[in-house]
Amino acid sequence: MTDPWRDPEKYKTGRRVRCVGCGETCRETHWGKWCFDCNVERIDRIDKAFDKLTS
Ligand SMILES: [Zn+2]
């Protein structure tokens, strides 16, 4: 299974921004101003919350 947000290559092309989560310099992505680590953590959390709501 390859979730697009788990692909580090997707985090290398956007313009330089500061991550909303940790404040580190990163690249803007399809998901917003999130670095790889923060975005994976964030989406995992959303997914788990969503699973709880639907199961
Ligand atoms: Zn971050």
mmCIF file of the protein (N, C-alpha, C, O) and its ligand, coordinates in Angstrom:
data_MODEL
# 
_entry.id   MODEL 
# 
loop_
_entity.id 
_entity.type 
_entity.pdbx_number_of_molecules 
1 polymer     1 
2 non-polymer 1 
# 
_entity_poly.entity_id                      1 
_entity_poly.type                           'polypeptide(L)' 
_entity_poly.nstd_linkage                   no 
_entity_poly.nstd_monomer                   no 
_entity_poly.pdbx_seq_one_letter_code       MTDPWRDPEKYKTGRRVRCVGCGETCRETHWGKWCFDCNVERIDRIDKAFDKLTS 
_entity_poly.pdbx_seq_one_letter_code_can   MTDPWRDPEKYKTGRRVRCVGCGETCRETHWGKWCFDCNVERIDRIDKAFDKLTS 
_entity_poly.pdbx_strand_id                 A 
# 
loop_
_entity_poly_seq.entity_id 
_entity_poly_seq.num 
_entity_poly_seq.mon_id 
_entity_poly_seq.hetero 
1 1  MET n 
1 2  THR n 
1 3  ASP n 
1 4  PRO n 
1 5  TRP n 
1 6  ARG n 
1 7  ASP n 
1 8  PRO n 
1 9  GLU n 
1 10 LYS n 
1 11 TYR n 
1 12 LYS n 
1 13 THR n 
1 14 GLY n 
1 15 ARG n 
1 16 ARG n 
1 17 VAL n 
1 18 ARG n 
1 19 CYS n 
1 20 VAL n 
1 21 GLY n 
1 22 CYS n 
1 23 GLY n 
1 24 GLU n 
1 25 THR n 
1 26 CYS n 
1 27 ARG n 
1 28 GLU n 
1 29 THR n 
1 30 HIS n 
1 31 TRP n 
1 32 GLY n 
1 33 LYS n 
1 34 TRP n 
1 35 CYS n 
1 36 PHE n 
1 37 ASP n 
1 38 CYS n 
1 39 ASN n 
1 40 VAL n 
1 41 GLU n 
1 42 ARG n 
1 43 ILE n 
1 44 ASP n 
1 45 ARG n 
1 46 ILE n 
1 47 ASP n 
1 48 LYS n 
1 49 ALA n 
1 50 PHE n 
1 51 ASP n 
1 52 LYS n 
1 53 LEU n 
1 54 THR n 
1 55 SER n 
# 
loop_
_struct_asym.id 
_struct_asym.entity_id 
A 1 
B 2 
# 
loop_
_chem_comp.id 
_chem_comp.type 
_chem_comp.mon_nstd_flag 
ALA 'L-peptide linking' y 
ARG 'L-peptide linking' y 
ASN 'L-peptide linking' y 
ASP 'L-peptide linking' y 
CYS 'L-peptide linking' y 
GLU 'L-peptide linking' y 
GLY 'peptide linking'   y 
HIS 'L-peptide linking' y 
ILE 'L-peptide linking' y 
LEU 'L-peptide linking' y 
LYS 'L-peptide linking' y 
MET 'L-peptide linking' y 
PHE 'L-peptide linking' y 
PRO 'L-peptide linking' y 
SER 'L-peptide linking' y 
THR 'L-peptide linking' y 
TRP 'L-peptide linking' y 
TYR 'L-peptide linking' y 
VAL 'L-peptide linking' y 
ZN  non-polymer         . 
# 
_pdbx_entity_nonpoly.entity_id   2 
_pdbx_entity_nonpoly.name        ? 
_pdbx_entity_nonpoly.comp_id     ZN 
# 
_pdbx_nonpoly_scheme.asym_id         B 
_pdbx_nonpoly_scheme.entity_id       2 
_pdbx_nonpoly_scheme.mon_id          ZN 
_pdbx_nonpoly_scheme.ndb_seq_num     1 
_pdbx_nonpoly_scheme.pdb_seq_num     101 
_pdbx_nonpoly_scheme.auth_seq_num    101 
_pdbx_nonpoly_scheme.pdb_mon_id      ZN 
_pdbx_nonpoly_scheme.auth_mon_id     ZN 
_pdbx_nonpoly_scheme.pdb_strand_id   A 
_pdbx_nonpoly_scheme.pdb_ins_code    . 
# 
loop_
_atom_site.group_PDB 
_atom_site.id 
_atom_site.type_symbol 
_atom_site.label_atom_id 
_atom_site.label_alt_id 
_atom_site.label_comp_id 
_atom_site.label_asym_id 
_atom_site.label_entity_id 
_atom_site.label_seq_id 
_atom_site.pdbx_PDB_ins_code 
_atom_site.Cartn_x 
_atom_site.Cartn_y 
_atom_site.Cartn_z 
_atom_site.occupancy 
_atom_site.B_iso_or_equiv 
_atom_site.pdbx_formal_charge 
_atom_site.auth_seq_id 
_atom_site.auth_comp_id 
_atom_site.auth_asym_id 
_atom_site.auth_atom_id 
_atom_site.pdbx_PDB_model_num 
ATOM   1   N  N  . MET A 1 1  ? 0.855   -1.200 0.000  1.00 0.00 ? 1   MET A N  1 
ATOM   2   C  CA . MET A 1 1  ? 0.000   0.000  0.000  1.00 0.00 ? 1   MET A CA 1 
ATOM   3   C  C  . MET A 1 1  ? 0.888   1.246  0.000  1.00 0.00 ? 1   MET A C  1 
ATOM   4   O  O  . MET A 1 1  ? 1.755   1.383  0.863  1.00 0.00 ? 1   MET A O  1 
ATOM   5   N  N  . THR A 1 2  ? 0.689   2.124  -0.926 1.00 0.00 ? 2   THR A N  1 
ATOM   6   C  CA . THR A 1 2  ? 1.483   3.347  -0.980 1.00 0.00 ? 2   THR A CA 1 
ATOM   7   C  C  . THR A 1 2  ? 0.577   4.563  -0.923 1.00 0.00 ? 2   THR A C  1 
ATOM   8   O  O  . THR A 1 2  ? 0.030   4.995  -1.938 1.00 0.00 ? 2   THR A O  1 
ATOM   9   N  N  . ASP A 1 3  ? 0.428   5.100  0.251  1.00 0.00 ? 3   ASP A N  1 
ATOM   10  C  CA . ASP A 1 3  ? -0.319  6.339  0.399  1.00 0.00 ? 3   ASP A CA 1 
ATOM   11  C  C  . ASP A 1 3  ? 0.532   7.479  -0.123 1.00 0.00 ? 3   ASP A C  1 
ATOM   12  O  O  . ASP A 1 3  ? 1.720   7.550  0.194  1.00 0.00 ? 3   ASP A O  1 
ATOM   13  N  N  . PRO A 1 4  ? -0.039  8.368  -0.910 1.00 0.00 ? 4   PRO A N  1 
ATOM   14  C  CA . PRO A 1 4  ? 0.763   9.445  -1.501 1.00 0.00 ? 4   PRO A CA 1 
ATOM   15  C  C  . PRO A 1 4  ? 1.478   10.309 -0.466 1.00 0.00 ? 4   PRO A C  1 
ATOM   16  O  O  . PRO A 1 4  ? 2.582   10.788 -0.726 1.00 0.00 ? 4   PRO A O  1 
ATOM   17  N  N  . TRP A 1 5  ? 0.876   10.515 0.690  1.00 0.00 ? 5   TRP A N  1 
ATOM   18  C  CA . TRP A 1 5  ? 1.528   11.375 1.691  1.00 0.00 ? 5   TRP A CA 1 
ATOM   19  C  C  . TRP A 1 5  ? 2.703   10.684 2.380  1.00 0.00 ? 5   TRP A C  1 
ATOM   20  O  O  . TRP A 1 5  ? 3.448   11.328 3.119  1.00 0.00 ? 5   TRP A O  1 
ATOM   21  N  N  . ARG A 1 6  ? 2.877   9.393  2.151  1.00 0.00 ? 6   ARG A N  1 
ATOM   22  C  CA . ARG A 1 6  ? 4.034   8.691  2.710  1.00 0.00 ? 6   ARG A CA 1 
ATOM   23  C  C  . ARG A 1 6  ? 5.216   8.687  1.735  1.00 0.00 ? 6   ARG A C  1 
ATOM   24  O  O  . ARG A 1 6  ? 6.252   8.087  2.022  1.00 0.00 ? 6   ARG A O  1 
ATOM   25  N  N  . ASP A 1 7  ? 5.068   9.337  0.614  1.00 0.00 ? 7   ASP A N  1 
ATOM   26  C  CA . ASP A 1 7  ? 6.138   9.378  -0.384 1.00 0.00 ? 7   ASP A CA 1 
ATOM   27  C  C  . ASP A 1 7  ? 6.973   10.650 -0.205 1.00 0.00 ? 7   ASP A C  1 
ATOM   28  O  O  . ASP A 1 7  ? 6.489   11.741 -0.507 1.00 0.00 ? 7   ASP A O  1 
ATOM   29  N  N  . PRO A 1 8  ? 8.204   10.538 0.276  1.00 0.00 ? 8   PRO A N  1 
ATOM   30  C  CA . PRO A 1 8  ? 9.028   11.727 0.525  1.00 0.00 ? 8   PRO A CA 1 
ATOM   31  C  C  . PRO A 1 8  ? 9.253   12.570 -0.723 1.00 0.00 ? 8   PRO A C  1 
ATOM   32  O  O  . PRO A 1 8  ? 9.493   13.773 -0.626 1.00 0.00 ? 8   PRO A O  1 
ATOM   33  N  N  . GLU A 1 9  ? 9.177   11.948 -1.890 1.00 0.00 ? 9   GLU A N  1 
ATOM   34  C  CA . GLU A 1 9  ? 9.378   12.691 -3.141 1.00 0.00 ? 9   GLU A CA 1 
ATOM   35  C  C  . GLU A 1 9  ? 8.331   13.786 -3.317 1.00 0.00 ? 9   GLU A C  1 
ATOM   36  O  O  . GLU A 1 9  ? 8.591   14.798 -3.968 1.00 0.00 ? 9   GLU A O  1 
ATOM   37  N  N  . LYS A 1 10 ? 7.161   13.590 -2.745 1.00 0.00 ? 10  LYS A N  1 
ATOM   38  C  CA . LYS A 1 10 ? 6.076   14.559 -2.870 1.00 0.00 ? 10  LYS A CA 1 
ATOM   39  C  C  . LYS A 1 10 ? 6.335   15.829 -2.068 1.00 0.00 ? 10  LYS A C  1 
ATOM   40  O  O  . LYS A 1 10 ? 5.613   16.817 -2.203 1.00 0.00 ? 10  LYS A O  1 
ATOM   41  N  N  . TYR A 1 11 ? 7.369   15.797 -1.233 1.00 0.00 ? 11  TYR A N  1 
ATOM   42  C  CA . TYR A 1 11 ? 7.662   16.919 -0.338 1.00 0.00 ? 11  TYR A CA 1 
ATOM   43  C  C  . TYR A 1 11 ? 8.869   17.719 -0.800 1.00 0.00 ? 11  TYR A C  1 
ATOM   44  O  O  . TYR A 1 11 ? 9.416   18.518 -0.040 1.00 0.00 ? 11  TYR A O  1 
ATOM   45  N  N  . LYS A 1 12 ? 9.282   17.509 -2.036 1.00 0.00 ? 12  LYS A N  1 
ATOM   46  C  CA . LYS A 1 12 ? 10.534  18.125 -2.484 1.00 0.00 ? 12  LYS A CA 1 
ATOM   47  C  C  . LYS A 1 12 ? 10.365  19.172 -3.575 1.00 0.00 ? 12  LYS A C  1 
ATOM   48  O  O  . LYS A 1 12 ? 11.350  19.756 -4.027 1.00 0.00 ? 12  LYS A O  1 
ATOM   49  N  N  . THR A 1 13 ? 9.141   19.417 -4.001 1.00 0.00 ? 13  THR A N  1 
ATOM   50  C  CA . THR A 1 13 ? 8.986   20.243 -5.188 1.00 0.00 ? 13  THR A CA 1 
ATOM   51  C  C  . THR A 1 13 ? 8.337   21.603 -4.949 1.00 0.00 ? 13  THR A C  1 
ATOM   52  O  O  . THR A 1 13 ? 8.498   22.505 -5.770 1.00 0.00 ? 13  THR A O  1 
ATOM   53  N  N  . GLY A 1 14 ? 7.612   21.773 -3.853 1.00 0.00 ? 14  GLY A N  1 
ATOM   54  C  CA . GLY A 1 14 ? 6.879   23.012 -3.637 1.00 0.00 ? 14  GLY A CA 1 
ATOM   55  C  C  . GLY A 1 14 ? 7.779   24.164 -3.259 1.00 0.00 ? 14  GLY A C  1 
ATOM   56  O  O  . GLY A 1 14 ? 8.993   24.004 -3.127 1.00 0.00 ? 14  GLY A O  1 
ATOM   57  N  N  . ARG A 1 15 ? 7.170   25.340 -3.084 1.00 0.00 ? 15  ARG A N  1 
ATOM   58  C  CA . ARG A 1 15 ? 8.001   26.481 -2.668 1.00 0.00 ? 15  ARG A CA 1 
ATOM   59  C  C  . ARG A 1 15 ? 8.359   26.338 -1.190 1.00 0.00 ? 15  ARG A C  1 
ATOM   60  O  O  . ARG A 1 15 ? 7.683   25.634 -0.440 1.00 0.00 ? 15  ARG A O  1 
ATOM   61  N  N  . ARG A 1 16 ? 9.425   27.013 -0.787 1.00 0.00 ? 16  ARG A N  1 
ATOM   62  C  CA . ARG A 1 16 ? 9.898   26.915 0.597  1.00 0.00 ? 16  ARG A CA 1 
ATOM   63  C  C  . ARG A 1 16 ? 8.946   27.635 1.536  1.00 0.00 ? 16  ARG A C  1 
ATOM   64  O  O  . ARG A 1 16 ? 8.593   28.793 1.315  1.00 0.00 ? 16  ARG A O  1 
ATOM   65  N  N  . VAL A 1 17 ? 8.537   26.942 2.580  1.00 0.00 ? 17  VAL A N  1 
ATOM   66  C  CA . VAL A 1 17 ? 7.661   27.526 3.591  1.00 0.00 ? 17  VAL A CA 1 
ATOM   67  C  C  . VAL A 1 17 ? 8.106   27.018 4.962  1.00 0.00 ? 17  VAL A C  1 
ATOM   68  O  O  . VAL A 1 17 ? 9.021   26.203 5.076  1.00 0.00 ? 17  VAL A O  1 
ATOM   69  N  N  . ARG A 1 18 ? 7.443   27.515 5.983  1.00 0.00 ? 18  ARG A N  1 
ATOM   70  C  CA . ARG A 1 18 ? 7.724   27.043 7.324  1.00 0.00 ? 18  ARG A CA 1 
ATOM   71  C  C  . ARG A 1 18 ? 6.591   26.095 7.725  1.00 0.00 ? 18  ARG A C  1 
ATOM   72  O  O  . ARG A 1 18 ? 5.417   26.441 7.591  1.00 0.00 ? 18  ARG A O  1 
ATOM   73  N  N  . CYS A 1 19 ? 6.932   24.928 8.206  1.00 0.00 ? 19  CYS A N  1 
ATOM   74  C  CA . CYS A 1 19 ? 5.932   23.936 8.569  1.00 0.00 ? 19  CYS A CA 1 
ATOM   75  C  C  . CYS A 1 19 ? 4.998   24.468 9.655  1.00 0.00 ? 19  CYS A C  1 
ATOM   76  O  O  . CYS A 1 19 ? 5.451   25.045 10.644 1.00 0.00 ? 19  CYS A O  1 
ATOM   77  N  N  . VAL A 1 20 ? 3.710   24.275 9.469  1.00 0.00 ? 20  VAL A N  1 
ATOM   78  C  CA . VAL A 1 20 ? 2.722   24.752 10.438 1.00 0.00 ? 20  VAL A CA 1 
ATOM   79  C  C  . VAL A 1 20 ? 2.840   23.983 11.749 1.00 0.00 ? 20  VAL A C  1 
ATOM   80  O  O  . VAL A 1 20 ? 2.494   24.494 12.814 1.00 0.00 ? 20  VAL A O  1 
ATOM   81  N  N  . GLY A 1 21 ? 3.336   22.739 11.657 1.00 0.00 ? 21  GLY A N  1 
ATOM   82  C  CA . GLY A 1 21 ? 3.404   21.891 12.841 1.00 0.00 ? 21  GLY A CA 1 
ATOM   83  C  C  . GLY A 1 21 ? 4.626   22.160 13.704 1.00 0.00 ? 21  GLY A C  1 
ATOM   84  O  O  . GLY A 1 21 ? 4.490   22.451 14.892 1.00 0.00 ? 21  GLY A O  1 
ATOM   85  N  N  . CYS A 1 22 ? 5.828   22.066 13.119 1.00 0.00 ? 22  CYS A N  1 
ATOM   86  C  CA . CYS A 1 22 ? 7.054   22.112 13.914 1.00 0.00 ? 22  CYS A CA 1 
ATOM   87  C  C  . CYS A 1 22 ? 7.875   23.366 13.674 1.00 0.00 ? 22  CYS A C  1 
ATOM   88  O  O  . CYS A 1 22 ? 8.829   23.621 14.410 1.00 0.00 ? 22  CYS A O  1 
ATOM   89  N  N  . GLY A 1 23 ? 7.529   24.163 12.658 1.00 0.00 ? 23  GLY A N  1 
ATOM   90  C  CA . GLY A 1 23 ? 8.256   25.401 12.420 1.00 0.00 ? 23  GLY A CA 1 
ATOM   91  C  C  . GLY A 1 23 ? 9.528   25.252 11.599 1.00 0.00 ? 23  GLY A C  1 
ATOM   92  O  O  . GLY A 1 23 ? 10.208  26.241 11.326 1.00 0.00 ? 23  GLY A O  1 
ATOM   93  N  N  . GLU A 1 24 ? 9.854   24.034 11.204 1.00 0.00 ? 24  GLU A N  1 
ATOM   94  C  CA . GLU A 1 24 ? 11.036  23.806 10.382 1.00 0.00 ? 24  GLU A CA 1 
ATOM   95  C  C  . GLU A 1 24 ? 10.764  24.253 8.947  1.00 0.00 ? 24  GLU A C  1 
ATOM   96  O  O  . GLU A 1 24 ? 9.617   24.271 8.498  1.00 0.00 ? 24  GLU A O  1 
ATOM   97  N  N  . THR A 1 25 ? 11.823  24.610 8.241  1.00 0.00 ? 25  THR A N  1 
ATOM   98  C  CA . THR A 1 25 ? 11.691  24.943 6.828  1.00 0.00 ? 25  THR A CA 1 
ATOM   99  C  C  . THR A 1 25 ? 11.360  23.670 6.048  1.00 0.00 ? 25  THR A C  1 
ATOM   100 O  O  . THR A 1 25 ? 12.004  22.635 6.221  1.00 0.00 ? 25  THR A O  1 
ATOM   101 N  N  . CYS A 1 26 ? 10.346  23.767 5.190  1.00 0.00 ? 26  CYS A N  1 
ATOM   102 C  CA . CYS A 1 26 ? 9.989   22.606 4.378  1.00 0.00 ? 26  CYS A CA 1 
ATOM   103 C  C  . CYS A 1 26 ? 9.426   23.111 3.054  1.00 0.00 ? 26  CYS A C  1 
ATOM   104 O  O  . CYS A 1 26 ? 9.478   24.310 2.778  1.00 0.00 ? 26  CYS A O  1 
ATOM   105 N  N  . ARG A 1 27 ? 8.901   22.231 2.254  1.00 0.00 ? 27  ARG A N  1 
ATOM   106 C  CA . ARG A 1 27 ? 8.294   22.608 0.984  1.00 0.00 ? 27  ARG A CA 1 
ATOM   107 C  C  . ARG A 1 27 ? 6.781   22.511 1.094  1.00 0.00 ? 27  ARG A C  1 
ATOM   108 O  O  . ARG A 1 27 ? 6.238   21.590 1.704  1.00 0.00 ? 27  ARG A O  1 
ATOM   109 N  N  . GLU A 1 28 ? 6.125   23.475 0.492  1.00 0.00 ? 28  GLU A N  1 
ATOM   110 C  CA . GLU A 1 28 ? 4.667   23.428 0.469  1.00 0.00 ? 28  GLU A CA 1 
ATOM   111 C  C  . GLU A 1 28 ? 4.224   22.249 -0.388 1.00 0.00 ? 28  GLU A C  1 
ATOM   112 O  O  . GLU A 1 28 ? 4.812   21.988 -1.437 1.00 0.00 ? 28  GLU A O  1 
ATOM   113 N  N  . THR A 1 29 ? 3.202   21.546 0.049  1.00 0.00 ? 29  THR A N  1 
ATOM   114 C  CA . THR A 1 29 ? 2.713   20.379 -0.676 1.00 0.00 ? 29  THR A CA 1 
ATOM   115 C  C  . THR A 1 29 ? 1.244   20.534 -1.005 1.00 0.00 ? 29  THR A C  1 
ATOM   116 O  O  . THR A 1 29 ? 0.597   21.518 -0.648 1.00 0.00 ? 29  THR A O  1 
ATOM   117 N  N  . HIS A 1 30 ? 0.748   19.535 -1.692 1.00 0.00 ? 30  HIS A N  1 
ATOM   118 C  CA . HIS A 1 30 ? -0.661  19.381 -1.977 1.00 0.00 ? 30  HIS A CA 1 
ATOM   119 C  C  . HIS A 1 30 ? -1.504  19.493 -0.701 1.00 0.00 ? 30  HIS A C  1 
ATOM   120 O  O  . HIS A 1 30 ? -2.651  19.937 -0.753 1.00 0.00 ? 30  HIS A O  1 
ATOM   121 N  N  . TRP A 1 31 ? -0.938  19.092 0.440  1.00 0.00 ? 31  TRP A N  1 
ATOM   122 C  CA . TRP A 1 31 ? -1.678  19.061 1.712  1.00 0.00 ? 31  TRP A CA 1 
ATOM   123 C  C  . TRP A 1 31 ? -1.498  20.332 2.515  1.00 0.00 ? 31  TRP A C  1 
ATOM   124 O  O  . TRP A 1 31 ? -2.094  20.480 3.582  1.00 0.00 ? 31  TRP A O  1 
ATOM   125 N  N  . GLY A 1 32 ? -0.681  21.256 2.015  1.00 0.00 ? 32  GLY A N  1 
ATOM   126 C  CA . GLY A 1 32 ? -0.467  22.501 2.737  1.00 0.00 ? 32  GLY A CA 1 
ATOM   127 C  C  . GLY A 1 32 ? 0.954   22.625 3.234  1.00 0.00 ? 32  GLY A C  1 
ATOM   128 O  O  . GLY A 1 32 ? 1.856   21.937 2.756  1.00 0.00 ? 32  GLY A O  1 
ATOM   129 N  N  . LYS A 1 33 ? 1.148   23.511 4.203  1.00 0.00 ? 33  LYS A N  1 
ATOM   130 C  CA . LYS A 1 33 ? 2.503   23.788 4.690  1.00 0.00 ? 33  LYS A CA 1 
ATOM   131 C  C  . LYS A 1 33 ? 2.862   22.828 5.816  1.00 0.00 ? 33  LYS A C  1 
ATOM   132 O  O  . LYS A 1 33 ? 2.874   23.191 6.993  1.00 0.00 ? 33  LYS A O  1 
ATOM   133 N  N  . TRP A 1 34 ? 3.152   21.599 5.423  1.00 0.00 ? 34  TRP A N  1 
ATOM   134 C  CA . TRP A 1 34 ? 3.499   20.563 6.391  1.00 0.00 ? 34  TRP A CA 1 
ATOM   135 C  C  . TRP A 1 34 ? 4.748   19.843 5.912  1.00 0.00 ? 34  TRP A C  1 
ATOM   136 O  O  . TRP A 1 34 ? 4.865   19.502 4.735  1.00 0.00 ? 34  TRP A O  1 
ATOM   137 N  N  . CYS A 1 35 ? 5.691   19.612 6.840  1.00 0.00 ? 35  CYS A N  1 
ATOM   138 C  CA . CYS A 1 35 ? 6.844   18.795 6.488  1.00 0.00 ? 35  CYS A CA 1 
ATOM   139 C  C  . CYS A 1 35 ? 6.410   17.326 6.453  1.00 0.00 ? 35  CYS A C  1 
ATOM   140 O  O  . CYS A 1 35 ? 5.304   16.981 6.869  1.00 0.00 ? 35  CYS A O  1 
ATOM   141 N  N  . PHE A 1 36 ? 7.284   16.488 5.959  1.00 0.00 ? 36  PHE A N  1 
ATOM   142 C  CA . PHE A 1 36 ? 6.952   15.069 5.817  1.00 0.00 ? 36  PHE A CA 1 
ATOM   143 C  C  . PHE A 1 36 ? 6.491   14.450 7.139  1.00 0.00 ? 36  PHE A C  1 
ATOM   144 O  O  . PHE A 1 36 ? 5.422   13.844 7.212  1.00 0.00 ? 36  PHE A O  1 
ATOM   145 N  N  . ASP A 1 37 ? 7.312   14.610 8.181  1.00 0.00 ? 37  ASP A N  1 
ATOM   146 C  CA . ASP A 1 37 ? 6.998   13.978 9.467  1.00 0.00 ? 37  ASP A CA 1 
ATOM   147 C  C  . ASP A 1 37 ? 5.666   14.458 10.026 1.00 0.00 ? 37  ASP A C  1 
ATOM   148 O  O  . ASP A 1 37 ? 4.837   13.651 10.444 1.00 0.00 ? 37  ASP A O  1 
ATOM   149 N  N  . CYS A 1 38 ? 5.462   15.771 10.033 1.00 0.00 ? 38  CYS A N  1 
ATOM   150 C  CA . CYS A 1 38 ? 4.235   16.323 10.606 1.00 0.00 ? 38  CYS A CA 1 
ATOM   151 C  C  . CYS A 1 38 ? 3.021   15.900 9.798  1.00 0.00 ? 38  CYS A C  1 
ATOM   152 O  O  . CYS A 1 38 ? 1.969   15.607 10.368 1.00 0.00 ? 38  CYS A O  1 
ATOM   153 N  N  . ASN A 1 39 ? 3.153   15.864 8.477  1.00 0.00 ? 39  ASN A N  1 
ATOM   154 C  CA . ASN A 1 39 ? 1.995   15.540 7.646  1.00 0.00 ? 39  ASN A CA 1 
ATOM   155 C  C  . ASN A 1 39 ? 1.583   14.079 7.793  1.00 0.00 ? 39  ASN A C  1 
ATOM   156 O  O  . ASN A 1 39 ? 0.393   13.774 7.872  1.00 0.00 ? 39  ASN A O  1 
ATOM   157 N  N  . VAL A 1 40 ? 2.564   13.172 7.830  1.00 0.00 ? 40  VAL A N  1 
ATOM   158 C  CA . VAL A 1 40 ? 2.245   11.755 8.025  1.00 0.00 ? 40  VAL A CA 1 
ATOM   159 C  C  . VAL A 1 40 ? 1.557   11.561 9.378  1.00 0.00 ? 40  VAL A C  1 
ATOM   160 O  O  . VAL A 1 40 ? 0.545   10.868 9.482  1.00 0.00 ? 40  VAL A O  1 
ATOM   161 N  N  . GLU A 1 41 ? 2.123   12.183 10.402 1.00 0.00 ? 41  GLU A N  1 
ATOM   162 C  CA . GLU A 1 41 ? 1.551   12.074 11.741 1.00 0.00 ? 41  GLU A CA 1 
ATOM   163 C  C  . GLU A 1 41 ? 0.126   12.621 11.772 1.00 0.00 ? 41  GLU A C  1 
ATOM   164 O  O  . GLU A 1 41 ? -0.774  12.035 12.374 1.00 0.00 ? 41  GLU A O  1 
ATOM   165 N  N  . ARG A 1 42 ? -0.049  13.750 11.112 1.00 0.00 ? 42  ARG A N  1 
ATOM   166 C  CA . ARG A 1 42 ? -1.349  14.431 11.088 1.00 0.00 ? 42  ARG A CA 1 
ATOM   167 C  C  . ARG A 1 42 ? -2.399  13.589 10.371 1.00 0.00 ? 42  ARG A C  1 
ATOM   168 O  O  . ARG A 1 42 ? -3.508  13.417 10.876 1.00 0.00 ? 42  ARG A O  1 
ATOM   169 N  N  . ILE A 1 43 ? -2.060  13.072 9.213  1.00 0.00 ? 43  ILE A N  1 
ATOM   170 C  CA . ILE A 1 43 ? -3.041  12.309 8.442  1.00 0.00 ? 43  ILE A CA 1 
ATOM   171 C  C  . ILE A 1 43 ? -3.345  10.975 9.126  1.00 0.00 ? 43  ILE A C  1 
ATOM   172 O  O  . ILE A 1 43 ? -4.486  10.515 9.106  1.00 0.00 ? 43  ILE A O  1 
ATOM   173 N  N  . ASP A 1 44 ? -2.334  10.356 9.727  1.00 0.00 ? 44  ASP A N  1 
ATOM   174 C  CA . ASP A 1 44 ? -2.573  9.147  10.526 1.00 0.00 ? 44  ASP A CA 1 
ATOM   175 C  C  . ASP A 1 44 ? -3.605  9.420  11.612 1.00 0.00 ? 44  ASP A C  1 
ATOM   176 O  O  . ASP A 1 44 ? -4.522  8.628  11.830 1.00 0.00 ? 44  ASP A O  1 
ATOM   177 N  N  . ARG A 1 45 ? -3.442  10.541 12.281 1.00 0.00 ? 45  ARG A N  1 
ATOM   178 C  CA . ARG A 1 45 ? -4.343  10.918 13.372 1.00 0.00 ? 45  ARG A CA 1 
ATOM   179 C  C  . ARG A 1 45 ? -5.759  11.130 12.836 1.00 0.00 ? 45  ARG A C  1 
ATOM   180 O  O  . ARG A 1 45 ? -6.724  10.651 13.432 1.00 0.00 ? 45  ARG A O  1 
ATOM   181 N  N  . ILE A 1 46 ? -5.890  11.841 11.724 1.00 0.00 ? 46  ILE A N  1 
ATOM   182 C  CA . ILE A 1 46 ? -7.200  12.082 11.120 1.00 0.00 ? 46  ILE A CA 1 
ATOM   183 C  C  . ILE A 1 46 ? -7.850  10.756 10.713 1.00 0.00 ? 46  ILE A C  1 
ATOM   184 O  O  . ILE A 1 46 ? -9.042  10.538 10.932 1.00 0.00 ? 46  ILE A O  1 
ATOM   185 N  N  . ASP A 1 47 ? -7.049  9.887  10.123 1.00 0.00 ? 47  ASP A N  1 
ATOM   186 C  CA . ASP A 1 47 ? -7.557  8.576  9.697  1.00 0.00 ? 47  ASP A CA 1 
ATOM   187 C  C  . ASP A 1 47 ? -8.101  7.777  10.871 1.00 0.00 ? 47  ASP A C  1 
ATOM   188 O  O  . ASP A 1 47 ? -9.163  7.164  10.769 1.00 0.00 ? 47  ASP A O  1 
ATOM   189 N  N  . LYS A 1 48 ? -7.378  7.780  11.983 1.00 0.00 ? 48  LYS A N  1 
ATOM   190 C  CA . LYS A 1 48 ? -7.814  7.030  13.163 1.00 0.00 ? 48  LYS A CA 1 
ATOM   191 C  C  . LYS A 1 48 ? -9.101  7.610  13.727 1.00 0.00 ? 48  LYS A C  1 
ATOM   192 O  O  . LYS A 1 48 ? -10.006 6.871  14.114 1.00 0.00 ? 48  LYS A O  1 
ATOM   193 N  N  . ALA A 1 49 ? -9.180  8.933  13.773 1.00 0.00 ? 49  ALA A N  1 
ATOM   194 C  CA . ALA A 1 49 ? -10.388 9.577  14.270 1.00 0.00 ? 49  ALA A CA 1 
ATOM   195 C  C  . ALA A 1 49 ? -11.567 9.243  13.358 1.00 0.00 ? 49  ALA A C  1 
ATOM   196 O  O  . ALA A 1 49 ? -12.681 9.011  13.827 1.00 0.00 ? 49  ALA A O  1 
ATOM   197 N  N  . PHE A 1 50 ? -11.313 9.222  12.073 1.00 0.00 ? 50  PHE A N  1 
ATOM   198 C  CA . PHE A 1 50 ? -12.364 8.924  11.102 1.00 0.00 ? 50  PHE A CA 1 
ATOM   199 C  C  . PHE A 1 50 ? -12.833 7.474  11.248 1.00 0.00 ? 50  PHE A C  1 
ATOM   200 O  O  . PHE A 1 50 ? -14.028 7.192  11.162 1.00 0.00 ? 50  PHE A O  1 
ATOM   201 N  N  . ASP A 1 51 ? -11.893 6.563  11.468 1.00 0.00 ? 51  ASP A N  1 
ATOM   202 C  CA . ASP A 1 51 ? -12.246 5.158  11.693 1.00 0.00 ? 51  ASP A CA 1 
ATOM   203 C  C  . ASP A 1 51 ? -13.173 5.014  12.904 1.00 0.00 ? 51  ASP A C  1 
ATOM   204 O  O  . ASP A 1 51 ? -14.130 4.240  12.881 1.00 0.00 ? 51  ASP A O  1 
ATOM   205 N  N  . LYS A 1 52 ? -12.873 5.764  13.944 1.00 0.00 ? 52  LYS A N  1 
ATOM   206 C  CA . LYS A 1 52 ? -13.704 5.697  15.150 1.00 0.00 ? 52  LYS A CA 1 
ATOM   207 C  C  . LYS A 1 52 ? -15.116 6.167  14.855 1.00 0.00 ? 52  LYS A C  1 
ATOM   208 O  O  . LYS A 1 52 ? -16.085 5.593  15.352 1.00 0.00 ? 52  LYS A O  1 
ATOM   209 N  N  . LEU A 1 53 ? -15.229 7.187  14.064 1.00 0.00 ? 53  LEU A N  1 
ATOM   210 C  CA . LEU A 1 53 ? -16.544 7.737  13.750 1.00 0.00 ? 53  LEU A CA 1 
ATOM   211 C  C  . LEU A 1 53 ? -17.378 6.775  12.908 1.00 0.00 ? 53  LEU A C  1 
ATOM   212 O  O  . LEU A 1 53 ? -18.599 6.717  13.054 1.00 0.00 ? 53  LEU A O  1 
ATOM   213 N  N  . THR A 1 54 ? -16.727 6.028  12.037 1.00 0.00 ? 54  THR A N  1 
ATOM   214 C  CA . THR A 1 54 ? -17.481 5.232  11.084 1.00 0.00 ? 54  THR A CA 1 
ATOM   215 C  C  . THR A 1 54 ? -17.650 3.767  11.516 1.00 0.00 ? 54  THR A C  1 
ATOM   216 O  O  . THR A 1 54 ? -18.476 3.051  10.949 1.00 0.00 ? 54  THR A O  1 
ATOM   217 N  N  . SER A 1 55 ? -16.872 3.313  12.518 1.00 0.00 ? 55  SER A N  1 
ATOM   218 C  CA . SER A 1 55 ? -17.020 1.919  12.918 1.00 0.00 ? 55  SER A CA 1 
ATOM   219 C  C  . SER A 1 55 ? -17.828 1.787  14.203 1.00 0.00 ? 55  SER A C  1 
ATOM   220 O  O  . SER A 1 55 ? -18.048 0.675  14.683 1.00 0.00 ? 55  SER A O  1 
HETATM 221 ZN ZN . ZN  B 2 .  ? 6.828   19.781 10.637 1.00 0.00 2 101 ZN  A ZN 1 
# 
